[in-house]
């Protein structure tokens, strides 16, 4: 009886993380090259050097792969345990600038921009791409930003609904940048430009939302 090749053998337990990583990388590449609807699980398995049975066992179906790809990137937007507690306007300005820079840095990555383009291109044939991007990827960013703003409101530094405040800050942060990236008419900004964009957005946001009347806390540079 012929011995199965390495590519055909089910992954041993210790190999599972590496095999899963190969599957997700292969899936994303195939989606970008062929489109989501036209990509088969067989092609992904072949690219990842795994069997279809292994592919389904480690990740799942095509939609599961897409969601896993987006989720892996979205986790980078989670607030770290050492993220500063917002208790004055200066810290709020710093928190908004730090998260804003992180958001632009992650979302302007060419791989993420490619996923947005994929969602647009597949909007009719495979609306699940846009649904996965909206529910998994964009939700993470909005949730983290709302957490910062909810903390600021609880500290008496802002008034308003965190969800609406988050949308406003996002608008100030991005401007036309994302549209220009999607159209390919702008290059991804460098670290210095990203940091400056985030600081300016934080300052503009806080100018629109001055310290509420009666709040007894220091106003830092962002509280002008």
Secondary structure, 3 states (H helix, E strand, C coil): CCCCCCCCCCCCHHHHHHHHHHHHHHHHHHHHHHCCCCCCHHHHHHHHCCCHHHHHHHCCCHHHHHHHHHHHHHHHHCCCCCCCCCCCHHHHHHHHHHHHHHHHHHHCCHHHHHHHHHHHHCCCCCCHHHHHHHHHHHHHHHHHHHHHHHHHHHCCCCCCCHHHHHHHHHHHHHCCHHHHHHHCCCCCCCHHHHHHHHHHHHHHHHHHCCCCCCCCCCCCHHHC
